[in-house]
Amino acid sequence: MSDATIGRVTEIPVGEGRTFAVGGEQIAVYRMRNGTLRALGAVCPHRGGPLADGLTDDDSVVCPLHGRTYDLASGAETTGSGPGVCSHAVRADDDGSILLTLECR
């Protein structure tokens, strides 16, 4: 599957996430403090919480509704409470465009 350009890195403040609609799916893209990007399915499977609005650290995001935690690299749910979300390959090109592979890893 090829990469899709979904936006610009500058649309996402450092340390936060934003949701993008891609191929009929909602994808949360996070701009990490070290400058890298991470991408997960944007909807918490527990009760539909907006994961892009969750608190992040270097490794995980916490759903703002009920506190479920997801690994930013794999999408695995880390508190043992339920299913994970899809993780997607994402990167920024030289001009600052965000390139995402929609296929779930």
N, C-alpha and C positions, 0 to 999 in steps of 0.2 A: 504494500500500500504506500502511496506517495504522501509526502508532507503537504499539509494545507497551511497557507498563511492565514492566521486568524486575528491578528492585531499587532500592536507595537508594545515593546517592553515598557516604554514610558507610560503606558496606560495603567500599569500596576505599580503602586508604591512599594518600595523595598520593605520586605517583611510582611506583606499582605497578599491576598488572592483576589482574583476577579473571575467572574463567570463569562464564558463565551459559548454561543450556540454554534455547534459544528456538526454538519451532517445529521441534523435532527436530534442531536444529543446536547446536553448541558455539560460543559467541561470547566472545572475550576483550575486555573493556572496561577501558581504561586511564584512570586519573585523573592528568592531567598536572600538573606543578608549578605551572602558571599557572592551574589550576582548570578547564580545558577537559577534555572527554572524547574519546576515540578508541575505535573498535571495529573489530576484525578477526576473521576466522575464527580459531578458537582452536587449530587443529591444523596444525602445520608439514607441508606436503606432502612434505618430504624423507623423514622417518622417523617422523612422528606426534608430534613434540615438543610439549609444552604451552607455547604462545606466551605465555599469561598469566603464566608464571613467568620469562619472559625479562627480560634487562636492557633498560631503556629510556633514551633521552635525549629531547630535544625533538622528534626527527624519526623515530626508528626503534626497533624492538625486535629483539633478538638471540635466536634460538632457543637455549634452554639445553642442548640435546643436541649439536648439531653446528655452531653458530655462523652459520647462515644468517641474514641480516638482511633485515627487511621494513620498508618505509616505512609509518609510522603513518597517513598521510593517504590513500594510494592502495592499500596492500596489496602493492605491487610488491616483488619480491625484488631487493635492491639490490646483491648481490655477483655477479650474473650467473651464478648456479649452478643456477637452476631456476625453476619457476612461482611466481607470487605467491599471495596469499590474498585473499578477498573483504574489501572495506572496506565498512562500514555507517555510515549516518547515525545519530548518537547525540547526545543532549543531555540536560540536566537541567532539569526544570521548577522552578517557584518553590518547591515544597515539598521539593525534593531527590530526587524520583523520577527514575530513569534511564529515558528514552524512546528506544527503538531502532527503526529501520526495518530489517526483516530483508532486504529486497531488496539484492542485491550492487551496489555502485556501480562 
